[in-house]
Amino acid sequence: MPLYTSTTNTRGLQPDDFGPLVVQPTIDQAVAAKVSRVVTTSASSFRIPVVTADASAAWVAEGDEITPSDPTLAESLSRRRRSAD
């Protein structure tokens, strides 16, 4: 068996071509994927806004001043990690 080859068409040997064939049908059927949002990014971290407390609501009498309130916001930082053997 030769160690070198002159062929330039090696697409069939690359695992990226076969990954979606197996992974995509699994993701399409997964409950977690149906109720979530997939975000593709090349950044090393991803910031997710989180509402920690909603704005308040109350009944007020006619003519009384309505006191405005704002929700409390925070941020969740998700960093890409890699798992390897």
PDB file of N, CA, C and O in Angstrom:
ATOM      1  N   MET A   1       0.849  -1.173   0.000  1.00  0.00           N
ATOM      2  CA  MET A   1       0.000   0.000   0.000  1.00  0.00           C
ATOM      3  C   MET A   1       0.893   1.233   0.000  1.00  0.00           C
ATOM      4  O   MET A   1       1.771   1.354   0.854  1.00  0.00           O
ATOM      5  N   PRO A   2       0.688   2.144  -0.935  1.00  0.00           N
ATOM      6  CA  PRO A   2       1.545   3.328  -0.998  1.00  0.00           C
ATOM      7  C   PRO A   2       1.262   4.286   0.155  1.00  0.00           C
ATOM      8  O   PRO A   2       0.126   4.407   0.613  1.00  0.00           O
ATOM      9  N   LEU A   3       2.294   4.950   0.609  1.00  0.00           N
ATOM     10  CA  LEU A   3       2.137   5.941   1.674  1.00  0.00           C
ATOM     11  C   LEU A   3       1.714   7.295   1.128  1.00  0.00           C
ATOM     12  O   LEU A   3       1.144   8.105   1.858  1.00  0.00           O
ATOM     13  N   TYR A   4       1.980   7.545  -0.119  1.00  0.00           N
ATOM     14  CA  TYR A   4       1.635   8.820  -0.730  1.00  0.00           C
ATOM     15  C   TYR A   4       0.643   8.595  -1.850  1.00  0.00           C
ATOM     16  O   TYR A   4       0.638   7.547  -2.496  1.00  0.00           O
ATOM     17  N   THR A   5      -0.187   9.580  -2.068  1.00  0.00           N
ATOM     18  CA  THR A   5      -1.160   9.489  -3.150  1.00  0.00           C
ATOM     19  C   THR A   5      -1.183  10.801  -3.904  1.00  0.00           C
ATOM     20  O   THR A   5      -0.889  11.863  -3.355  1.00  0.00           O
ATOM     21  N   SER A   6      -1.536  10.705  -5.164  1.00  0.00           N
ATOM     22  CA  SER A   6      -1.582  11.928  -5.964  1.00  0.00           C
ATOM     23  C   SER A   6      -3.008  12.448  -6.119  1.00  0.00           C
ATOM     24  O   SER A   6      -3.231  13.458  -6.788  1.00  0.00           O
ATOM     25  N   THR A   7      -3.965  11.772  -5.511  1.00  0.00           N
ATOM     26  CA  THR A   7      -5.349  12.226  -5.634  1.00  0.00           C
ATOM     27  C   THR A   7      -5.579  13.480  -4.793  1.00  0.00           C
ATOM     28  O   THR A   7      -5.031  13.623  -3.700  1.00  0.00           O
ATOM     29  N   THR A   8      -6.389  14.371  -5.320  1.00  0.00           N
ATOM     30  CA  THR A   8      -6.702  15.602  -4.589  1.00  0.00           C
ATOM     31  C   THR A   8      -8.109  15.574  -4.007  1.00  0.00           C
ATOM     32  O   THR A   8      -8.474  16.452  -3.225  1.00  0.00           O
ATOM     33  N   ASN A   9      -8.900  14.575  -4.381  1.00  0.00           N
ATOM     34  CA  ASN A   9     -10.279  14.494  -3.902  1.00  0.00           C
ATOM     35  C   ASN A   9     -10.338  13.565  -2.696  1.00  0.00           C
ATOM     36  O   ASN A   9     -10.508  12.356  -2.847  1.00  0.00           O
ATOM     37  N   THR A  10     -10.199  14.120  -1.518  1.00  0.00           N
ATOM     38  CA  THR A  10     -10.251  13.327  -0.284  1.00  0.00           C
ATOM     39  C   THR A  10     -11.453  13.715   0.570  1.00  0.00           C
ATOM     40  O   THR A  10     -11.461  13.454   1.773  1.00  0.00           O
ATOM     41  N   ARG A  11     -12.466  14.333  -0.029  1.00  0.00           N
ATOM     42  CA  ARG A  11     -13.634  14.766   0.732  1.00  0.00           C
ATOM     43  C   ARG A  11     -14.319  13.615   1.453  1.00  0.00           C
ATOM     44  O   ARG A  11     -14.807  13.795   2.569  1.00  0.00           O
ATOM     45  N   GLY A  12     -14.366  12.453   0.849  1.00  0.00           N
ATOM     46  CA  GLY A  12     -15.038  11.309   1.453  1.00  0.00           C
ATOM     47  C   GLY A  12     -14.349  10.808   2.709  1.00  0.00           C
ATOM     48  O   GLY A  12     -14.952  10.069   3.487  1.00  0.00           O
ATOM     49  N   LEU A  13     -13.119  11.187   2.919  1.00  0.00           N
ATOM     50  CA  LEU A  13     -12.368  10.746   4.091  1.00  0.00           C
ATOM     51  C   LEU A  13     -12.478  11.703   5.259  1.00  0.00           C
ATOM     52  O   LEU A  13     -12.028  11.382   6.358  1.00  0.00           O
ATOM     53  N   GLN A  14     -13.056  12.851   5.052  1.00  0.00           N
ATOM     54  CA  GLN A  14     -13.136  13.857   6.108  1.00  0.00           C
ATOM     55  C   GLN A  14     -14.353  13.601   6.985  1.00  0.00           C
ATOM     56  O   GLN A  14     -15.452  13.425   6.460  1.00  0.00           O
ATOM     57  N   PRO A  15     -14.193  13.575   8.296  1.00  0.00           N
ATOM     58  CA  PRO A  15     -15.320  13.252   9.185  1.00  0.00           C
ATOM     59  C   PRO A  15     -16.427  14.298   9.181  1.00  0.00           C
ATOM     60  O   PRO A  15     -17.557  13.968   9.542  1.00  0.00           O
ATOM     61  N   ASP A  16     -16.162  15.536   8.793  1.00  0.00           N
ATOM     62  CA  ASP A  16     -17.205  16.564   8.784  1.00  0.00           C
ATOM     63  C   ASP A  16     -18.330  16.210   7.835  1.00  0.00           C
ATOM     64  O   ASP A  16     -19.472  16.614   8.052  1.00  0.00           O
ATOM     65  N   ASP A  17     -18.030  15.468   6.794  1.00  0.00           N
ATOM     66  CA  ASP A  17     -19.056  15.084   5.833  1.00  0.00           C
ATOM     67  C   ASP A  17     -20.034  14.062   6.402  1.00  0.00           C
ATOM     68  O   ASP A  17     -21.190  14.001   5.983  1.00  0.00           O
ATOM     69  N   PHE A  18     -19.571  13.266   7.349  1.00  0.00           N
ATOM     70  CA  PHE A  18     -20.407  12.210   7.889  1.00  0.00           C
ATOM     71  C   PHE A  18     -21.092  12.602   9.196  1.00  0.00           C
ATOM     72  O   PHE A  18     -22.108  12.009   9.561  1.00  0.00           O
ATOM     73  N   GLY A  19     -20.557  13.582   9.897  1.00  0.00           N
ATOM     74  CA  GLY A  19     -21.131  14.001  11.164  1.00  0.00           C
ATOM     75  C   GLY A  19     -22.584  14.436  11.062  1.00  0.00           C
ATOM     76  O   GLY A  19     -23.421  13.928  11.808  1.00  0.00           O
ATOM     77  N   PRO A  20     -22.916  15.367  10.158  1.00  0.00           N
ATOM     78  CA  PRO A  20     -24.314  15.821  10.064  1.00  0.00           C
ATOM     79  C   PRO A  20     -25.289  14.712   9.683  1.00  0.00           C
ATOM     80  O   PRO A  20     -26.466  14.776  10.035  1.00  0.00           O
ATOM     81  N   LEU A  21     -24.815  13.706   8.973  1.00  0.00           N
ATOM     82  CA  LEU A  21     -25.679  12.603   8.577  1.00  0.00           C
ATOM     83  C   LEU A  21     -26.221  11.860   9.797  1.00  0.00           C
ATOM     84  O   LEU A  21     -27.355  11.380   9.780  1.00  0.00           O
ATOM     85  N   VAL A  22     -25.428  11.766  10.838  1.00  0.00           N
ATOM     86  CA  VAL A  22     -25.835  11.077  12.061  1.00  0.00           C
ATOM     87  C   VAL A  22     -26.397  12.056  13.080  1.00  0.00           C
ATOM     88  O   VAL A  22     -27.404  11.767  13.726  1.00  0.00           O
ATOM     89  N   VAL A  23     -25.758  13.209  13.230  1.00  0.00           N
ATOM     90  CA  VAL A  23     -26.113  14.145  14.281  1.00  0.00           C
ATOM     91  C   VAL A  23     -27.425  14.880  13.994  1.00  0.00           C
ATOM     92  O   VAL A  23     -28.252  15.014  14.896  1.00  0.00           O
ATOM     93  N   GLN A  24     -27.636  15.350  12.784  1.00  0.00           N
ATOM     94  CA  GLN A  24     -28.810  16.164  12.476  1.00  0.00           C
ATOM     95  C   GLN A  24     -30.132  15.443  12.722  1.00  0.00           C
ATOM     96  O   GLN A  24     -31.018  16.040  13.333  1.00  0.00           O
ATOM     97  N   PRO A  25     -30.323  14.198  12.287  1.00  0.00           N
ATOM     98  CA  PRO A  25     -31.594  13.526  12.615  1.00  0.00           C
ATOM     99  C   PRO A  25     -31.804  13.358  14.116  1.00  0.00           C
ATOM    100  O   PRO A  25     -32.938  13.412  14.592  1.00  0.00           O
ATOM    101  N   THR A  26     -30.727  13.157  14.862  1.00  0.00           N
ATOM    102  CA  THR A  26     -30.833  13.028  16.323  1.00  0.00           C
ATOM    103  C   THR A  26     -31.271  14.346  16.943  1.00  0.00           C
ATOM    104  O   THR A  26     -32.138  14.364  17.816  1.00  0.00           O
ATOM    105  N   ILE A  27     -30.681  15.441  16.502  1.00  0.00           N
ATOM    106  CA  ILE A  27     -31.049  16.761  17.014  1.00  0.00           C
ATOM    107  C   ILE A  27     -32.495  17.091  16.653  1.00  0.00           C
ATOM    108  O   ILE A  27     -33.222  17.668  17.461  1.00  0.00           O
ATOM    109  N   ASP A  28     -32.910  16.726  15.442  1.00  0.00           N
ATOM    110  CA  ASP A  28     -34.284  17.007  15.011  1.00  0.00           C
ATOM    111  C   ASP A  28     -35.318  16.295  15.886  1.00  0.00           C
ATOM    112  O   ASP A  28     -36.425  16.806  16.054  1.00  0.00           O
ATOM    113  N   GLN A  29     -34.987  15.143  16.440  1.00  0.00           N
ATOM    114  CA  GLN A  29     -35.916  14.371  17.259  1.00  0.00           C
ATOM    115  C   GLN A  29     -35.772  14.634  18.761  1.00  0.00           C
ATOM    116  O   GLN A  29     -36.629  14.214  19.538  1.00  0.00           O
ATOM    117  N   ALA A  30     -34.725  15.309  19.174  1.00  0.00           N
ATOM    118  CA  ALA A  30     -34.463  15.516  20.595  1.00  0.00           C
ATOM    119  C   ALA A  30     -35.417  16.551  21.188  1.00  0.00           C
ATOM    120  O   ALA A  30     -35.631  17.614  20.605  1.00  0.00           O
ATOM    121  N   VAL A  31     -35.980  16.237  22.338  1.00  0.00           N
ATOM    122  CA  VAL A  31     -36.895  17.158  23.015  1.00  0.00           C
ATOM    123  C   VAL A  31     -36.153  18.433  23.415  1.00  0.00           C
ATOM    124  O   VAL A  31     -36.688  19.532  23.263  1.00  0.00           O
ATOM    125  N   ALA A  32     -34.935  18.299  23.920  1.00  0.00           N
ATOM    126  CA  ALA A  32     -34.156  19.473  24.330  1.00  0.00           C
ATOM    127  C   ALA A  32     -33.927  20.419  23.161  1.00  0.00           C
ATOM    128  O   ALA A  32     -33.951  21.637  23.341  1.00  0.00           O
ATOM    129  N   ALA A  33     -33.708  19.888  21.983  1.00  0.00           N
ATOM    130  CA  ALA A  33     -33.482  20.737  20.813  1.00  0.00           C
ATOM    131  C   ALA A  33     -34.770  21.420  20.369  1.00  0.00           C
ATOM    132  O   ALA A  33     -34.725  22.514  19.806  1.00  0.00           O
ATOM    133  N   LYS A  34     -35.905  20.796  20.611  1.00  0.00           N
ATOM    134  CA  LYS A  34     -37.187  21.387  20.203  1.00  0.00           C
ATOM    135  C   LYS A  34     -37.586  22.571  21.078  1.00  0.00           C
ATOM    136  O   LYS A  34     -38.316  23.453  20.627  1.00  0.00           O
ATOM    137  N   VAL A  35     -37.114  22.599  22.325  1.00  0.00           N
ATOM    138  CA  VAL A  35     -37.495  23.680  23.237  1.00  0.00           C
ATOM    139  C   VAL A  35     -36.336  24.641  23.497  1.00  0.00           C
ATOM    140  O   VAL A  35     -36.396  25.452  24.422  1.00  0.00           O
ATOM    141  N   SER A  36     -35.301  24.554  22.699  1.00  0.00           N
ATOM    142  CA  SER A  36     -34.145  25.425  22.902  1.00  0.00           C
ATOM    143  C   SER A  36     -33.785  26.149  21.613  1.00  0.00           C
ATOM    144  O   SER A  36     -34.391  25.940  20.562  1.00  0.00           O
ATOM    145  N   ARG A  37     -32.801  26.987  21.729  1.00  0.00           N
ATOM    146  CA  ARG A  37     -32.336  27.766  20.591  1.00  0.00           C
ATOM    147  C   ARG A  37     -30.850  27.475  20.387  1.00  0.00           C
ATOM    148  O   ARG A  37     -30.056  27.602  21.320  1.00  0.00           O
ATOM    149  N   VAL A  38     -30.481  27.091  19.186  1.00  0.00           N
ATOM    150  CA  VAL A  38     -29.091  26.785  18.875  1.00  0.00           C
ATOM    151  C   VAL A  38     -28.410  28.058  18.391  1.00  0.00           C
ATOM    152  O   VAL A  38     -28.893  28.725  17.476  1.00  0.00           O
ATOM    153  N   VAL A  39     -27.296  28.383  19.009  1.00  0.00           N
ATOM    154  CA  VAL A  39     -26.525  29.563  18.630  1.00  0.00           C
ATOM    155  C   VAL A  39     -25.146  29.094  18.180  1.00  0.00           C
ATOM    156  O   VAL A  39     -24.423  28.443  18.935  1.00  0.00           O
ATOM    157  N   THR A  40     -24.795  29.427  16.956  1.00  0.00           N
ATOM    158  CA  THR A  40     -23.481  29.068  16.440  1.00  0.00           C
ATOM    159  C   THR A  40     -22.572  30.280  16.546  1.00  0.00           C
ATOM    160  O   THR A  40     -22.910  31.367  16.076  1.00  0.00           O
ATOM    161  N   THR A  41     -21.416  30.084  17.166  1.00  0.00           N
ATOM    162  CA  THR A  41     -20.486  31.185  17.338  1.00  0.00           C
ATOM    163  C   THR A  41     -19.061  30.666  17.283  1.00  0.00           C
ATOM    164  O   THR A  41     -18.798  29.506  17.599  1.00  0.00           O
ATOM    165  N   SER A  42     -18.159  31.519  16.885  1.00  0.00           N
ATOM    166  CA  SER A  42     -16.748  31.135  16.894  1.00  0.00           C
ATOM    167  C   SER A  42     -16.017  31.809  18.050  1.00  0.00           C
ATOM    168  O   SER A  42     -14.811  31.623  18.215  1.00  0.00           O
ATOM    169  N   ALA A  43     -16.734  32.584  18.845  1.00  0.00           N
ATOM    170  CA  ALA A  43     -16.129  33.261  19.997  1.00  0.00           C
ATOM    171  C   ALA A  43     -15.845  32.253  21.109  1.00  0.00           C
ATOM    172  O   ALA A  43     -16.472  31.196  21.167  1.00  0.00           O
ATOM    173  N   SER A  44     -14.912  32.577  21.980  1.00  0.00           N
ATOM    174  CA  SER A  44     -14.584  31.670  23.078  1.00  0.00           C
ATOM    175  C   SER A  44     -15.579  31.787  24.232  1.00  0.00           C
ATOM    176  O   SER A  44     -15.616  30.912  25.097  1.00  0.00           O
ATOM    177  N   SER A  45     -16.377  32.835  24.261  1.00  0.00           N
ATOM    178  CA  SER A  45     -17.403  32.974  25.296  1.00  0.00           C
ATOM    179  C   SER A  45     -18.665  33.579  24.680  1.00  0.00           C
ATOM    180  O   SER A  45     -18.617  34.242  23.644  1.00  0.00           O
ATOM    181  N   PHE A  46     -19.793  33.332  25.345  1.00  0.00           N
ATOM    182  CA  PHE A  46     -21.092  33.790  24.857  1.00  0.00           C
ATOM    183  C   PHE A  46     -21.875  34.324  26.047  1.00  0.00           C
ATOM    184  O   PHE A  46     -22.050  33.616  27.038  1.00  0.00           O
ATOM    185  N   ARG A  47     -22.341  35.547  25.964  1.00  0.00           N
ATOM    186  CA  ARG A  47     -23.074  36.181  27.065  1.00  0.00           C
ATOM    187  C   ARG A  47     -24.579  36.062  26.821  1.00  0.00           C
ATOM    188  O   ARG A  47     -25.085  36.396  25.750  1.00  0.00           O
ATOM    189  N   ILE A  48     -25.275  35.575  27.852  1.00  0.00           N
ATOM    190  CA  ILE A  48     -26.710  35.337  27.758  1.00  0.00           C
ATOM    191  C   ILE A  48     -27.421  36.246  28.753  1.00  0.00           C
ATOM    192  O   ILE A  48     -27.167  36.144  29.953  1.00  0.00           O
ATOM    193  N   PRO A  49     -28.308  37.137  28.293  1.00  0.00           N
ATOM    194  CA  PRO A  49     -29.040  37.988  29.229  1.00  0.00           C
ATOM    195  C   PRO A  49     -30.076  37.169  30.005  1.00  0.00           C
ATOM    196  O   PRO A  49     -30.735  36.288  29.453  1.00  0.00           O
ATOM    197  N   VAL A  50     -30.200  37.482  31.301  1.00  0.00           N
ATOM    198  CA  VAL A  50     -31.113  36.755  32.176  1.00  0.00           C
ATOM    199  C   VAL A  50     -31.933  37.765  32.972  1.00  0.00           C
ATOM    200  O   VAL A  50     -31.385  38.712  33.536  1.00  0.00           O
ATOM    201  N   VAL A  51     -33.249  37.560  33.016  1.00  0.00           N
ATOM    202  CA  VAL A  51     -34.124  38.381  33.859  1.00  0.00           C
ATOM    203  C   VAL A  51     -34.203  37.691  35.211  1.00  0.00           C
ATOM    204  O   VAL A  51     -34.754  36.595  35.317  1.00  0.00           O
ATOM    205  N   THR A  52     -33.653  38.325  36.251  1.00  0.00           N
ATOM    206  CA  THR A  52     -33.654  37.716  37.591  1.00  0.00           C
ATOM    207  C   THR A  52     -34.874  38.108  38.406  1.00  0.00           C
ATOM    208  O   THR A  52     -35.264  37.371  39.312  1.00  0.00           O
ATOM    209  N   ALA A  53     -35.494  39.257  38.109  1.00  0.00           N
ATOM    210  CA  ALA A  53     -36.723  39.676  38.788  1.00  0.00           C
ATOM    211  C   ALA A  53     -37.535  40.514  37.803  1.00  0.00           C
ATOM    212  O   ALA A  53     -37.019  41.429  37.161  1.00  0.00           O
ATOM    213  N   ASP A  54     -38.799  40.179  37.705  1.00  0.00           N
ATOM    214  CA  ASP A  54     -39.678  40.905  36.778  1.00  0.00           C
ATOM    215  C   ASP A  54     -40.048  42.279  37.315  1.00  0.00           C
ATOM    216  O   ASP A  54     -39.915  42.559  38.507  1.00  0.00           O
ATOM    217  N   ALA A  55     -40.510  43.119  36.419  1.00  0.00           N
ATOM    218  CA  ALA A  55     -41.062  44.406  36.842  1.00  0.00           C
ATOM    219  C   ALA A  55     -42.332  44.121  37.646  1.00  0.00           C
ATOM    220  O   ALA A  55     -43.032  43.144  37.383  1.00  0.00           O
ATOM    221  N   SER A  56     -42.624  44.975  38.624  1.00  0.00           N
ATOM    222  CA  SER A  56     -43.798  44.729  39.466  1.00  0.00           C
ATOM    223  C   SER A  56     -45.053  45.311  38.811  1.00  0.00           C
ATOM    224  O   SER A  56     -44.995  46.238  38.004  1.00  0.00           O
ATOM    225  N   ALA A  57     -46.168  44.735  39.188  1.00  0.00           N
ATOM    226  CA  ALA A  57     -47.463  45.206  38.703  1.00  0.00           C
ATOM    227  C   ALA A  57     -48.415  45.294  39.888  1.00  0.00           C
ATOM    228  O   ALA A  57     -48.345  44.484  40.812  1.00  0.00           O
ATOM    229  N   ALA A  58     -49.299  46.275  39.857  1.00  0.00           N
ATOM    230  CA  ALA A  58     -50.250  46.434  40.959  1.00  0.00           C
ATOM    231  C   ALA A  58     -51.476  47.184  40.453  1.00  0.00           C
ATOM    232  O   ALA A  58     -51.398  47.963  39.503  1.00  0.00           O
ATOM    233  N   TRP A  59     -52.590  46.938  41.096  1.00  0.00           N
ATOM    234  CA  TRP A  59     -53.803  47.688  40.800  1.00  0.00           C
ATOM    235  C   TRP A  59     -53.696  49.039  41.494  1.00  0.00           C
ATOM    236  O   TRP A  59     -53.302  49.118  42.658  1.00  0.00           O
ATOM    237  N   VAL A  60     -54.046  50.092  40.781  1.00  0.00           N
ATOM    238  CA  VAL A  60     -54.039  51.431  41.381  1.00  0.00           C
ATOM    239  C   VAL A  60     -55.413  52.058  41.194  1.00  0.00           C
ATOM    240  O   VAL A  60     -56.133  51.759  40.241  1.00  0.00           O
ATOM    241  N   ALA A  61     -55.746  52.912  42.107  1.00  0.00           N
ATOM    242  CA  ALA A  61     -57.045  53.590  42.033  1.00  0.00           C
ATOM    243  C   ALA A  61     -57.032  54.607  40.888  1.00  0.00           C
ATOM    244  O   ALA A  61     -55.978  55.086  40.470  1.00  0.00           O
ATOM    245  N   GLU A  62     -58.195  54.909  40.412  1.00  0.00           N
ATOM    246  CA  GLU A  62     -58.332  55.890  39.332  1.00  0.00           C
ATOM    247  C   GLU A  62     -57.736  57.216  39.765  1.00  0.00           C
ATOM    248  O   GLU A  62     -58.082  57.742  40.823  1.00  0.00           O
ATOM    249  N   GLY A  63     -56.846  57.755  38.953  1.00  0.00           N
ATOM    250  CA  GLY A  63     -56.250  59.047  39.237  1.00  0.00           C
ATOM    251  C   GLY A  63     -54.977  58.968  40.064  1.00  0.00           C
ATOM    252  O   GLY A  63     -54.243  59.952  40.154  1.00  0.00           O
ATOM    253  N   ASP A  64     -54.695  57.806  40.678  1.00  0.00           N
ATOM    254  CA  ASP A  64     -53.447  57.666  41.442  1.00  0.00           C
ATOM    255  C   ASP A  64     -52.255  57.548  40.496  1.00  0.00           C
ATOM    256  O   ASP A  64     -52.382  57.136  39.343  1.00  0.00           O
ATOM    257  N   GLU A  65     -51.110  57.919  41.020  1.00  0.00           N
ATOM    258  CA  GLU A  65     -49.895  57.852  40.210  1.00  0.00           C
ATOM    259  C   GLU A  65     -49.446  56.392  40.073  1.00  0.00           C
ATOM    260  O   GLU A  65     -49.458  55.620  41.032  1.00  0.00           O
ATOM    261  N   ILE A  66     -49.062  56.058  38.881  1.00  0.00           N
ATOM    262  CA  ILE A  66     -48.537  54.714  38.617  1.00  0.00           C
ATOM    263  C   ILE A  66     -47.029  54.754  38.837  1.00  0.00           C
ATOM    264  O   ILE A  66     -46.313  55.520  38.191  1.00  0.00           O
ATOM    265  N   THR A  67     -46.565  53.928  39.747  1.00  0.00           N
ATOM    266  CA  THR A  67     -45.135  53.881  40.042  1.00  0.00           C
ATOM    267  C   THR A  67     -44.460  52.915  39.071  1.00  0.00           C
ATOM    268  O   THR A  67     -44.741  51.716  39.080  1.00  0.00           O
ATOM    269  N   PRO A  68     -43.576  53.441  38.242  1.00  0.00           N
ATOM    270  CA  PRO A  68     -42.913  52.545  37.285  1.00  0.00           C
ATOM    271  C   PRO A  68     -41.856  51.680  37.980  1.00  0.00           C
ATOM    272  O   PRO A  68     -41.274  52.077  38.989  1.00  0.00           O
ATOM    273  N   SER A  69     -41.630  50.523  37.433  1.00  0.00           N
ATOM    274  CA  SER A  69     -40.568  49.654  37.944  1.00  0.00           C
ATOM    275  C   SER A  69     -39.890  48.973  36.757  1.00  0.00           C
ATOM    276  O   SER A  69     -40.481  48.795  35.691  1.00  0.00           O
ATOM    277  N   ASP A  70     -38.669  48.610  36.972  1.00  0.00           N
ATOM    278  CA  ASP A  70     -37.882  47.957  35.922  1.00  0.00           C
ATOM    279  C   ASP A  70     -37.545  46.535  36.357  1.00  0.00           C
ATOM    280  O   ASP A  70     -37.432  46.249  37.549  1.00  0.00           O
ATOM    281  N   PRO A  71     -37.388  45.664  35.392  1.00  0.00           N
ATOM    282  CA  PRO A  71     -36.939  44.316  35.753  1.00  0.00           C
ATOM    283  C   PRO A  71     -35.467  44.351  36.169  1.00  0.00           C
ATOM    284  O   PRO A  71     -34.722  45.256  35.793  1.00  0.00           O
ATOM    285  N   THR A  72     -35.075  43.368  36.937  1.00  0.00           N
ATOM    286  CA  THR A  72     -33.671  43.234  37.316  1.00  0.00           C
ATOM    287  C   THR A  72     -33.017  42.282  36.326  1.00  0.00           C
ATOM    288  O   THR A  72     -33.478  41.158  36.124  1.00  0.00           O
ATOM    289  N   LEU A  73     -31.941  42.746  35.717  1.00  0.00           N
ATOM    290  CA  LEU A  73     -31.268  41.956  34.697  1.00  0.00           C
ATOM    291  C   LEU A  73     -29.896  41.513  35.165  1.00  0.00           C
ATOM    292  O   LEU A  73     -29.243  42.195  35.955  1.00  0.00           O
ATOM    293  N   ALA A  74     -29.474  40.382  34.677  1.00  0.00           N
ATOM    294  CA  ALA A  74     -28.134  39.861  34.952  1.00  0.00           C
ATOM    295  C   ALA A  74     -27.610  39.245  33.660  1.00  0.00           C
ATOM    296  O   ALA A  74     -28.247  39.326  32.610  1.00  0.00           O
ATOM    297  N   GLU A  75     -26.474  38.649  33.758  1.00  0.00           N
ATOM    298  CA  GLU A  75     -25.845  38.076  32.579  1.00  0.00           C
ATOM    299  C   GLU A  75     -25.205  36.744  32.949  1.00  0.00           C
ATOM    300  O   GLU A  75     -24.539  36.621  33.977  1.00  0.00           O
ATOM    301  N   SER A  76     -25.416  35.763  32.104  1.00  0.00           N
ATOM    302  CA  SER A  76     -24.784  34.467  32.301  1.00  0.00           C
ATOM    303  C   SER A  76     -23.696  34.323  31.241  1.00  0.00           C
ATOM    304  O   SER A  76     -23.952  34.522  30.054  1.00  0.00           O
ATOM    305  N   LEU A  77     -22.507  33.985  31.663  1.00  0.00           N
ATOM    306  CA  LEU A  77     -21.381  33.851  30.747  1.00  0.00           C
ATOM    307  C   LEU A  77     -21.129  32.375  30.490  1.00  0.00           C
ATOM    308  O   LEU A  77     -20.858  31.606  31.412  1.00  0.00           O
ATOM    309  N   SER A  78     -21.221  31.998  29.241  1.00  0.00           N
ATOM    310  CA  SER A  78     -20.976  30.620  28.853  1.00  0.00           C
ATOM    311  C   SER A  78     -19.661  30.569  28.085  1.00  0.00           C
ATOM    312  O   SER A  78     -19.501  31.230  27.059  1.00  0.00           O
ATOM    313  N   ARG A  79     -18.729  29.783  28.591  1.00  0.00           N
ATOM    314  CA  ARG A  79     -17.427  29.657  27.923  1.00  0.00           C
ATOM    315  C   ARG A  79     -17.361  28.309  27.216  1.00  0.00           C
ATOM    316  O   ARG A  79     -17.828  27.289  27.723  1.00  0.00           O
ATOM    317  N   ARG A  80     -16.769  28.341  26.038  1.00  0.00           N
ATOM    318  CA  ARG A  80     -16.598  27.082  25.294  1.00  0.00           C
ATOM    319  C   ARG A  80     -15.560  26.229  26.006  1.00  0.00           C
ATOM    320  O   ARG A  80     -14.494  26.701  26.402  1.00  0.00           O
ATOM    321  N   ARG A  81     -15.895  25.007  26.146  1.00  0.00           N
ATOM    322  CA  ARG A  81     -14.979  24.033  26.743  1.00  0.00           C
ATOM    323  C   ARG A  81     -14.819  22.871  25.779  1.00  0.00           C
ATOM    324  O   ARG A  81     -15.653  22.649  24.901  1.00  0.00           O
ATOM    325  N   ARG A  82     -13.768  22.161  25.956  1.00  0.00           N
ATOM    326  CA  ARG A  82     -13.504  21.035  25.088  1.00  0.00           C
ATOM    327  C   ARG A  82     -13.264  19.809  25.936  1.00  0.00           C
ATOM    328  O   ARG A  82     -12.612  19.871  26.978  1.00  0.00           O
ATOM    329  N   SER A  83     -13.786  18.724  25.488  1.00  0.00           N
ATOM    330  CA  SER A  83     -13.580  17.453  26.179  1.00  0.00           C
ATOM    331  C   SER A  83     -12.763  16.550  25.270  1.00  0.00           C
ATOM    332  O   SER A  83     -13.089  16.378  24.096  1.00  0.00           O
ATOM    333  N   ALA A  84     -11.722  15.985  25.808  1.00  0.00           N
ATOM    334  CA  ALA A  84     -10.870  15.103  25.006  1.00  0.00           C
ATOM    335  C   ALA A  84     -10.363  13.958  25.872  1.00  0.00           C
ATOM    336  O   ALA A  84     -10.287  14.064  27.096  1.00  0.00           O
ATOM    337  N   ASP A  85     -10.029  12.896  25.223  1.00  0.00           N
ATOM    338  CA  ASP A  85      -9.462  11.736  25.942  1.00  0.00           C
ATOM    339  C   ASP A  85      -8.019  11.984  26.318  1.00  0.00           C
ATOM    340  O   ASP A  85      -7.382  11.122  26.924  1.00  0.00           O
TER     341      ASP A  85
END
